[in-house]
């Protein structure tokens, strides 16, 4: 980068559950790796929705706050908004990520600051499609009934979940406090035969970034997380390269979700 060409700065907005401690850690960590290449800088801005326990009732109540959060972030004129709670979206019914993204985008338009909106639920679906994954396995921290909700949602989008591990942790702070490297042992409980990809964390609160590249090298198939997929889609919306070091195949720069999303919109 020339001394006469200052780095371009992008404002990253996130709508996060009040007890989430991971998305404001992992997404900045990935984007800071991009900054090391020069030419691009990021600032990070959040608005919070109240949620302490990962239960259906708290998730529904929390989602009602997302409109307020989108307005607050658009006041700051962020360049993209990420809704950082996968299971809140998926628990609202199949395909709800499309409705949520459109509604929250309308809030920003009404506020005079049109902003693209990405949901972690939609990002995971888009990321799997970009990889061409038809059959997957996943790890989730949720109780078994909510994990089944996630499985059903993904399968309704045309991706078969061949195996899953549910860690059954209801306290969201406890989820965020987990050691990401523990996933290196946990994934071995899964049968990965015939899987096209492994979702190492189907939850944006469960840390996994440090384990992604390690597990991917071991299993020989793409390994991703909800946070990785959200970063991928944010970068696409910003028209930036989707290449982040040591963050798995989806962020290798080799994939695009645009063809699949265009086909989805036309359907």
Secondary structure, 3 states (H helix, E strand, C coil): CCCCCCCEEEEEEEEEECCCCCHHHHHHHHHHHHHCCCCEEEEEEEEEECCCECCHHHHHHHHCCHHHHHHHHHHCCCCEEEEECHHHHHCCCCCHHHHHHHHHHHHHHHCCCCCEEEEHHHHHHHHHHHHCCCEEEEEECCCHHHHHHHHHHHHHCCCEEEEEEECCCCEHHHHHCCCHHHHHHHHHHCCCCCCCEEEEECCCCCCCHHHHHHHHHHHCCEEEEHHHHHHHHHHHHCCCCCECCCCCHHHECCCCCHHHHHHHHHC
